[in-house]
Amino acid sequence: MLVFLPLLAFAFLAAGFRRTQADWREALLLASVPWSLFVAFITEVLTQFRFLTWTGIAWSWLVFAFLCFMWSWKTRRATQTGADVADTTKEKNSPLPWDDRAGLIIMVAIGTLIALTALASAPNTWDAMEYHLPRVVEWINDRGVQFFPTIDWAQLNQPPFAEYVMLHLDLLYGSDRLVALVQWFCYAGCILTASLIAKELGGARRAQIVAAIFTATIPMALLEGSGTKTEVVAAYWIALAVYLLLHWRRSQDWPHALAIGAALGLAVFTKGTSYVFLPCIVLACALMWNRTAKRGFFLRLPAIAAMGILVCAPLWVRNYRDSGSPLGLPYFYGVGDLNTRMYATARATPTLALANVARNVALHAGVPSARINTLSTRAFSRLIRDMGVDPNAPGQIMASQLGYMPRFAVRFKPRNEVLSEDPIHFLLFLLAGAMVLIHYRRFKGPVHWFGLGIVGAFILFCALLRWSPWSARLQLPVFVLGAAFSAVVLVNVLPRWAVNAIGGLLLLLALPLALANDTRPLIARHGLRGSILTTPRDQTYFFDSHPEMAASFVAAAQAARASNCRNIGIDANLLHFEYPMMAMLAQDGVPRQIRYVDVENSSAQYAQPSRQPVCMVICLGCRNRPEKIAEYSATLPKTQSFGNLLLFTEPTH
């Protein structure tokens, strides 16, 4: 199947890099850079010719896979005449101790469970249903990633790299069955990258294994690794950029410099929070370099910057033309006061930043006891008030899309990928930081700078972005970097049995998350009943807060597919949960044009006049809305009702 072409191209790239690198992990990570640059490049190129179709994508991957094979073969020929790169250190060739081997086996088993979840369940996280995946459907319909009329601006101006990869997989496979593997592969990539960061910080094999286990058990990464949000993808690119920056101390050449620029650009091209996390981390890495490394980086800085800019430029241009800013609109779609839906804090002062640090630390203070969480809420609230700041200050809190302002509180939602906290990894980082201060002379300078860079990135995040109950997932990059830092320090300071106990506890706590993810459970409360393994896949689209809608959506999609209509409009103004309908309309393989209707914001300017008028409108949440019935029944008089959904069609349909 042609869907294997991207994997084949990656394998050829990895094989080529393996012949020039001492570490197979580094070969895999380096292979991801040209592979991802190709995804971004060919998506934008095909858009210019309105050829972003199955044919265009398939031929592009076929050519790219062939070029990767030729490069890999050339590398093989070159290594046959020279010495193969190999790491023959005594430690690498010695057998793994039983405890390290057991930890790795359990870690792989957990990763396998997450991969099974990604393949078995339909995408279902609320954000994915509203903007991550609807934009993919629109791109397929439009044969390009140009802007289009939509009710949700995030579908236009948010960084799109993860969705570009999902788009390619969707087109090649013919459905969304594989799209969650994008996050899973990046979850695996974060594990490998954290282990290499530990190596760059002076950690031996033991510390690298512990760093991998610490990273693999981060709750947010575990839960999101089987879904279609984008935090894990962003964390991967940030972590890879950090590894390459750390490695710059030992290797300064043009390929390495361009890889740094590409990783930084892809991080920004994946998620906007990368703008906030990267400055302190990059500065910390630069402070570790000697004079030669700094001079080499400075001389190549224009090329590094150019590489990152080239990756992001198409989106920046589209955003600037649309909103006057390369970053797009500063607020998100929703109801209520616009000022409450801003991403950035209303004011940035040292006191307000410190108050927001306390709020974000509180996200990781939740425990299973509701009483203790209440006491913690009071304690953190008192601390914030003592700073002269209201814990629920509107300018520092982000409103929900539905318009309500969440109140500051300590919560415990360990199996919810949006609200999950991470108290253990947070405490491990604090413990590691304390050990570095206590045993200051035992650790080299890079460890100190790296720890400070992570702290700086967290503080900058708190200072610039509003707090919300779902902010913990956005902090995933600092937890991945923190896992590497904690592993290097704790392996160096604590006895082996103590580190084993910590790793064992983390793996033990990770198993329920891998098995019983709230929105994609392999094992539900009643065993396999309610599991994604026994539930029809169509119904799993609704596992995240919308189970009561499944029957009506499925029935409406069946009725729509049974008609002869091929141009369908979706009105999601009253119920912004449209992707399940879009996905189910495409299940029979019949080509249909699906687009938003009744768009009244500025994105309406991107409507294509050449499109055929719709012969059906599916109005979500419209059953008891007379104004919607009057709006559509005038031209589409046949009306069908499915729960809270209405289908308006022409009499012949």
C-alpha positions in Angstrom: 0.0 0.0 0.0 1.2 3.5 -0.8 0.6 4.6 2.8 3.9 2.8 3.6 5.9 5.1 1.3 6.5 7.7 4.1 7.7 5.0 6.4 9.9 3.5 3.6 11.4 7.0 2.9 12.1 7.4 6.7 13.8 4.0 6.8 16.1 4.8 3.9 17.1 8.1 5.6 17.7 6.4 8.9 19.8 3.8 7.3 21.9 6.4 5.6 22.4 8.4 8.8 23.2 5.2 10.7 26.3 4.7 8.5 27.6 8.1 9.5 26.6 8.2 13.1 27.8 6.3 16.1 24.4 6.1 17.7 21.3 4.5 16.1 19.1 6.9 18.2 20.8 9.9 16.6 20.3 8.4 13.2 16.6 8.0 13.7 16.3 11.6 15.0 18.3 13.1 12.2 16.2 11.2 9.7 13.1 12.9 11.0 14.5 16.4 10.0 14.6 16.0 6.1 11.5 13.8 6.2 9.5 16.5 8.0 11.0 19.3 5.8 9.7 17.4 2.8 6.2 17.2 4.3 6.1 20.9 4.9 7.7 21.7 1.5 5.6 19.4 -0.7 2.4 20.4 1.0 3.0 24.1 0.3 4.2 23.4 -3.3 1.2 21.2 -4.2 -1.1 23.8 -2.8 0.2 26.3 -5.3 -1.0 24.0 -8.1 -4.2 22.9 -6.3 -2.8 19.4 -6.6 -2.8 18.4 -2.9 -4.7 15.2 -3.8 -4.1 11.5 -3.4 -2.4 11.5 -6.8 -0.1 14.4 -6.0 0.8 13.1 -2.6 1.4 9.5 -3.8 3.7 10.6 -6.6 5.6 13.0 -4.4 6.3 10.3 -1.8 7.2 7.8 -4.5 9.9 10.2 -5.8 11.1 11.2 -2.4 11.4 7.6 -1.3 13.4 6.8 -4.4 15.7 9.8 -3.7 16.2 8.6 -0.1 17.0 5.2 -1.3 19.6 6.5 -3.8 21.2 8.6 -1.0 21.2 5.7 1.4 22.8 3.5 -1.3 25.5 6.1 -2.0 26.2 6.3 1.7 26.5 2.5 1.8 29.0 2.6 -1.1 31.0 5.2 0.7 31.3 3.3 4.0 32.4 0.2 2.2 35.6 1.8 1.2 36.2 3.4 4.6 35.8 2.5 8.3 32.2 2.1 9.5 31.3 4.3 12.4 30.9 2.2 15.5 30.9 2.8 19.2 33.0 0.1 20.7 33.1 1.4 24.3 33.2 -1.2 27.0 29.9 0.0 28.5 27.9 -0.2 25.3 29.0 -3.7 24.5 28.5 -5.0 28.0 25.1 -6.7 28.8 22.4 -4.7 30.5 21.8 -5.3 34.2 18.5 -7.1 35.0 16.9 -3.9 36.4 17.7 -1.8 33.4 16.5 -4.5 31.1 13.3 -5.0 33.0 12.6 -1.2 33.0 13.1 -1.1 29.2 10.8 -4.1 28.6 8.0 -2.6 30.6 8.5 0.8 28.9 8.3 -0.8 25.5 5.1 -2.7 26.6 3.5 0.6 27.6 4.5 2.2 24.3 2.9 -0.8 22.5 -0.4 -0.3 24.4 -0.4 3.4 23.4 0.2 2.4 19.8 -2.7 -0.1 20.0 -4.9 2.6 21.4 -3.9 5.0 18.6 -4.9 2.5 15.9 -8.1 1.1 17.6 -9.8 4.4 18.5 -11.2 7.1 16.4 -9.8 10.6 17.1 -12.0 12.1 19.8 -10.4 14.8 21.9 -12.6 17.9 21.8 -9.9 20.2 20.3 -9.3 17.7 17.6 -13.0 17.5 16.7 -13.2 21.3 16.5 -10.1 22.5 14.7 -7.2 20.0 14.4 -9.0 17.6 12.1 -11.7 19.8 10.4 -8.9 21.8 8.9 -7.6 18.6 7.3 -11.0 17.9 5.8 -11.1 21.4 4.3 -7.6 21.1 2.9 -8.5 17.9 1.2 -11.7 19.5 -0.2 -9.8 22.6 -1.4 -6.8 20.6 -2.7 -4.5 22.9 -0.8 -3.8 24.5 2.5 -4.9 28.0 1.6 -7.4 29.8 3.9 -11.1 28.9 3.7 -14.3 30.1 5.3 -14.7 28.7 8.8 -16.3 29.6 12.1 -13.1 28.8 14.0 -10.1 31.0 13.2 -7.7 28.4 14.8 -8.3 26.2 11.7 -6.6 29.0 9.7 -3.9 30.7 11.8 -2.6 28.1 14.2 0.7 26.4 13.3 -0.1 23.4 11.1 2.8 21.0 10.9 1.3 18.1 12.8 -1.9 18.4 10.8 0.2 18.4 7.6 1.4 14.9 8.5 -2.1 13.8 9.4 -3.2 15.1 6.0 -0.7 13.0 4.2 -1.6 9.9 6.1 -5.4 10.5 5.6 -5.0 11.0 1.9 -2.7 7.9 1.4 -4.8 5.6 3.6 -8.2 7.0 2.6 -9.4 7.6 6.2 -8.3 8.9 9.6 -7.3 5.4 10.8 -3.6 6.3 11.1 -3.6 10.0 12.0 -3.0 9.4 15.8 0.3 7.7 15.0 1.7 11.2 14.4 1.7 11.9 18.1 2.7 8.3 18.9 5.9 8.5 16.8 6.7 11.8 18.4 6.1 10.2 21.9 8.7 7.6 21.0 10.9 10.4 19.6 10.8 12.3 22.9 12.0 9.2 24.7 15.0 8.7 22.4 15.8 12.4 22.5 15.7 12.7 26.3 18.1 9.8 26.5 20.5 11.5 24.1 20.2 14.8 26.0 21.1 12.9 29.2 24.2 11.6 27.3 25.2 15.2 26.3 24.9 16.2 29.9 27.4 13.6 30.9 25.1 10.8 31.8 26.4 7.3 31.3 24.2 4.4 29.9 22.4 4.0 33.2 21.3 7.7 33.2 20.2 7.5 29.6 18.0 4.6 30.3 16.5 6.3 33.3 15.9 9.4 31.3 14.0 7.3 28.7 11.8 5.8 31.5 11.2 9.1 33.1 10.1 10.6 29.8 8.0 7.6 28.8 6.0 7.9 32.0 5.1 11.6 31.8 1.3 11.5 32.1 0.5 14.1 29.5 2.7 12.4 27.0 1.3 8.9 27.8 -2.3 10.1 27.4 -1.8 12.3 24.3 0.5 9.8 22.6 -2.6 8.0 21.2 -4.5 11.2 20.2 -4.5 13.9 17.6 -3.6 17.0 19.6 -0.2 18.5 19.0 1.6 19.0 22.3 3.8 15.8 22.0 4.8 16.8 18.4 5.9 20.3 19.7 7.7 18.7 22.6 9.6 16.5 20.2 10.9 19.3 18.1 11.8 21.4 21.0 13.7 18.5 22.6 15.4 17.7 19.3 16.5 21.3 18.9 17.9 21.2 22.4 19.8 18.0 21.8 21.3 19.5 18.6 22.3 22.7 20.4 24.0 20.6 23.2 25.7 18.5 20.6 27.1 21.7 18.9 29.7 21.8 21.6 31.4 18.8 20.0 30.4 19.1 16.3 30.2 22.4 14.4 29.5 21.9 10.7 27.0 23.0 8.1 24.6 20.0 8.2 24.4 20.3 12.0 23.7 24.0 11.8 21.0 23.5 9.2 19.4 20.8 11.3 19.3 23.1 14.3 17.5 25.8 12.2 15.1 23.2 10.8 14.2 21.8 14.3 13.7 25.3 15.7 11.5 26.2 12.7 9.5 23.0 12.9 8.9 23.5 16.6 7.4 27.0 15.9 5.6 25.6 12.9 3.9 23.0 15.2 2.7 25.0 18.2 2.8 28.7 19.2 3.9 27.9 22.7 7.3 27.1 21.2 7.9 30.9 20.9 7.8 31.1 24.7 9.8 27.9 25.6 12.7 28.3 23.2 14.5 31.5 24.2 15.6 30.5 27.6 16.5 27.0 26.6 18.5 28.2 23.5 20.3 30.8 25.7 21.2 28.1 28.3 22.6 25.8 25.7 24.7 28.7 24.2 26.2 29.4 27.6 27.6 25.9 27.7 29.7 26.4 24.5 33.3 27.3 24.3 34.6 30.1 22.3 35.1 28.0 19.1 31.5 26.7 19.3 30.1 30.2 19.8 32.1 31.7 17.0 31.0 28.8 14.6 27.4 29.3 15.6 27.5 33.0 15.1 29.1 32.7 11.6 26.3 30.3 10.6 23.5 32.1 12.3 22.1 33.7 9.1 21.7 30.3 7.5 20.2 28.8 10.7 17.7 31.6 10.9 17.0 31.4 7.2 16.2 27.7 7.5 13.7 28.3 10.4 12.1 31.2 8.6 11.7 29.2 5.4 9.8 26.5 7.2 7.4 29.0 8.8 7.2 31.7 6.0 4.1 30.4 4.2 2.0 30.4 7.3 3.4 33.8 8.4 2.5 35.3 5.1 -1.1 34.0 5.1 -1.6 35.1 8.7 -0.2 38.6 8.0 -2.5 39.0 5.0 -5.5 37.9 7.1 -4.9 39.6 10.4 -2.0 42.0 10.1 0.2 39.8 12.3 2.4 36.8 11.3 1.1 35.1 14.5 -2.5 35.4 13.5 -5.3 36.5 15.8 -4.4 36.9 19.5 -7.6 35.3 20.7 -9.5 32.0 20.1 -13.0 31.2 18.9 -15.8 31.2 21.4 -18.6 33.2 23.1 -18.4 36.0 25.6 -16.1 38.9 26.1 -13.2 38.9 23.6 -10.7 40.1 26.2 -11.2 36.9 28.2 -10.3 34.8 25.3 -6.8 36.2 24.7 -3.8 33.9 24.9 -1.5 36.4 26.4 -1.8 37.9 29.9 -3.3 41.4 30.1 -0.2 42.7 31.8 3.2 41.3 32.5 4.9 42.4 35.7 7.2 40.5 38.1 4.5 40.2 40.7 1.8 39.0 38.2 4.4 36.6 36.7 5.2 35.2 40.2 1.4 34.8 40.9 1.0 32.9 37.7 4.0 30.7 38.5 2.1 29.7 41.7 -1.0 29.0 39.7 0.9 26.8 37.3 2.7 25.0 40.0 -0.7 24.3 41.6 -1.7 22.4 38.4 0.7 19.7 39.6 -0.3 19.6 43.2 -3.4 17.5 42.8 -3.8 14.2 44.8 -6.6 11.6 45.0 -8.0 13.3 48.1 -10.6 16.0 47.5 -10.1 17.3 51.0 -6.4 17.8 50.5 -7.0 19.4 47.1 -9.4 21.9 48.8 -6.7 22.7 51.4 -4.1 23.1 48.7 -6.4 25.4 46.8 -6.8 27.6 49.9 -3.0 27.6 50.5 -2.1 28.6 47.0 -4.9 31.2 46.9 -3.6 32.7 50.2 -0.1 32.8 48.8 -1.2 34.6 45.7 -3.3 37.1 47.7 -0.2 37.8 49.9 1.4 38.9 46.7 -1.4 41.5 46.2 -3.0 39.5 43.3 -6.5 38.1 43.0 -6.2 34.3 42.3 -9.0 34.7 39.9 -7.9 37.9 38.2 -9.6 38.0 34.8 -6.6 39.4 33.0 -4.5 36.4 34.1 -7.1 33.6 33.6 -8.2 32.2 30.2 -12.0 31.8 29.7 -13.3 28.7 28.1 -14.7 28.5 24.6 -18.2 28.3 26.0 -17.7 31.7 27.7 -17.4 30.8 31.4 -14.4 31.9 33.5 -12.8 28.9 35.3 -11.9 29.5 38.9 -8.5 28.8 40.2 -8.4 25.4 42.0 -6.2 22.4 42.6 -7.7 19.4 40.8 -6.9 15.7 40.3 -7.7 14.3 36.8 -5.0 11.8 36.2 -6.5 10.0 33.2 -7.8 13.0 31.3 -5.3 14.2 28.6 -6.5 17.8 28.8 -6.5 18.2 32.6 -3.9 15.6 33.7 -1.3 16.8 36.2 2.2 15.5 36.9 3.1 15.9 40.5 5.8 13.1 40.6 7.9 14.3 37.7 7.5 17.9 39.1 8.8 16.8 42.5 11.6 14.8 40.9 12.8 17.9 39.1 12.7 19.9 42.3 14.6 17.1 44.1 17.2 17.1 41.3 17.6 20.8 41.5 18.1 20.7 45.2 20.7 17.9 44.7 22.6 20.1 42.2 22.7 22.9 44.8 23.8 20.7 47.6 26.4 18.8 45.5 27.4 21.8 43.4 30.9 20.8 42.6 30.0 17.2 41.6 28.2 18.4 38.5 29.7 20.1 35.5 28.6 23.5 34.2 26.3 22.2 31.5 24.0 20.6 34.1 23.6 23.8 36.0 22.9 25.9 32.9 20.5 23.3 31.6 18.5 23.3 34.8 18.4 27.1 34.8 17.2 27.1 31.2 14.3 24.8 32.1 13.3 27.0 35.0 13.6 30.1 32.8 11.4 28.5 30.1 8.7 27.7 32.7 8.8 31.2 34.2 8.5 32.8 30.8 5.5 30.6 30.0 3.8 31.7 33.2 4.7 35.4 32.7 3.3 35.6 29.1 0.4 33.2 28.9 -2.8 33.1 30.8 -3.5 30.3 33.3 -6.2 27.8 32.7 -7.1 24.4 34.2 -5.8 22.8 30.9 -2.4 24.6 30.9 -0.5 21.6 32.3 -0.5 19.8 28.9 1.0 22.9 27.3 4.0 22.5 29.6 4.9 19.1 28.2 8.2 20.3 26.6 9.7 21.4 30.0 8.7 18.1 31.5 10.5 16.2 28.7 13.6 18.3 29.2 13.2 18.0 33.0 13.1 14.2 32.7 16.6 14.2 31.2 17.9 16.6 33.8 16.4 14.7 36.7 17.8 11.4 35.4 21.3 12.6 35.1 21.3 14.2 38.6 19.5 11.5 40.5 21.5 8.6 39.0 24.6 10.5 40.1 23.4 11.2 43.6 21.0 8.5 44.8 21.8 4.9 45.4 20.8 2.4 42.7 17.9 0.9 44.7 16.4 4.4 45.1 16.5 5.2 41.4 15.0 1.7 40.7 12.2 2.4 43.2 11.4 5.7 41.5 11.5 4.2 38.0 9.4 1.2 39.1 6.8 3.5 40.7 6.6 5.6 37.6 6.1 2.5 35.4 3.5 1.1 37.7 1.5 4.4 37.7 1.9 4.6 33.9 0.1 1.3 33.2 -3.4 2.5 34.2 -2.9 5.5 32.0 -2.0 3.4 29.0 -4.8 1.0 29.7 -7.6 3.3 30.9 -7.2 6.6 29.1 -10.5 8.5 29.9 -11.3 9.2 26.3 -9.7 6.1 24.7 -9.8 3.2 27.2 -8.5 -0.2 26.3 -10.1 -1.3 29.6 -13.1 0.6 30.8 -14.8 0.7 34.2 -16.7 -2.5 33.4 -13.9 -4.3 31.7 -14.1 -4.6 28.0 -17.6 -3.3 27.9 -17.1 0.4 26.9 -13.6 -0.3 25.7 -12.4 1.0 22.3 -11.7 -2.7 21.4 -15.4 -3.6 21.7 -17.2 -0.4 20.8 -18.0 0.4 17.1 -15.3 2.9 15.9 -17.9 5.5 14.9 -19.1 5.7 18.5 -15.6 6.3 19.8 -15.5 9.7 18.2 -17.8 10.8 21.0 -16.0 9.4 24.0 -14.7 12.8 25.1 -17.8 14.4 26.8 -20.2 13.7 23.9 -21.5 10.1 24.2 -25.1 11.1 24.1 -24.6 12.5 20.5 -23.3 9.3 19.0 -26.6 7.7 17.8 -27.9 10.9 16.2 -24.6 11.7 14.4 -24.3 8.1 13.1 -27.9 8.0 11.8 -27.6 11.5 10.2 -24.4 10.5 8.5 -26.0 7.3 7.1 -28.9 9.3 5.8 -26.6 11.8 4.1 -24.5 9.1 2.5 -27.6 7.4 1.2 -28.6 10.6 -0.8 -27.1 11.5 -4.2 -25.9 14.8 -2.9 -22.1 15.4 -3.3 -21.9 19.0 -2.1 -22.7 19.2 1.6 -22.7 22.2 3.9 -22.2 22.0 7.6 -23.5 24.6 10.0 -21.6 24.3 13.2 -22.4 27.7 14.7 -24.6 26.2 17.4 -22.7 23.0 18.1 -19.0 23.3 17.3 -18.3 19.5 17.2 -18.3 18.9 13.4 -15.4 16.5 12.7 -17.2 13.3 13.5 -19.8 14.2 10.9 -17.2 15.1 8.4 -15.3 11.8 9.0 -18.4 9.6 8.8 -19.6 11.3 5.6 -16.4 10.0 3.9 -16.6 6.4 5.1 -18.0 5.0 1.9 -15.2 6.3 -0.3 -17.6 8.4 -2.4 -16.0 11.8 -3.1 -17.9 14.6 -1.5 -17.3 18.3 -1.1 -17.9 19.3 2.5 -17.7 22.9 3.6 -18.9 25.3 6.3 -22.0 27.4 5.6 -23.4 30.4 7.3 -19.9 31.8 8.0 -20.3 35.4 9.1 -16.8 36.4 10.2 -14.0 37.8 8.0 -12.9 34.3 6.8 -16.0 34.4 4.5 -13.8 36.3 2.0 -12.0 33.1 1.2 -15.0 31.4 -0.3 -14.4 30.0 -3.8 -17.0 31.4 -6.3 -16.4 28.4 -8.6 -17.8 25.9 -6.1 -21.1 24.3 -6.8 -23.9 25.3 -4.4 -24.7 22.8 -1.7 -27.6 20.4 -2.1 -27.7 19.5 1.6 -27.0 21.3 4.8 -26.4 19.4 8.1 -27.2 21.8 10.9 -25.7 20.8 14.2 -27.7 21.7 17.3 -30.5 23.2 15.3 -33.6 21.2 16.2 -35.2 23.8 18.4 -33.9 26.9 16.5 -36.7 28.3 14.3 -34.4 30.9 12.7 -32.2 28.1 11.4 -35.2 26.1 10.1 -36.4 29.2 8.3 -33.0 30.0 6.9 -32.4 26.7 5.1 -35.9 25.3 4.4 -36.6 28.1 1.9 -34.1 26.5 -0.6 -33.8 23.0 0.9 -37.4 22.2 1.9 -37.0 18.5 2.8 -36.1 18.3 6.5 -35.0 15.3 8.5 -34.4 15.3 12.2 -31.9 13.2 14.1 -31.8 14.1 17.7 -30.5 17.7 17.8 -29.4 17.6 14.2 -31.3 18.7 11.2 -30.7 17.7 7.5 -32.0 20.0 4.9 -32.1 18.7 1.3 -33.7 19.3 -2.0 -36.8 17.2 -2.7 -35.0 15.0 -5.2 -32.4 14.1 -2.6 
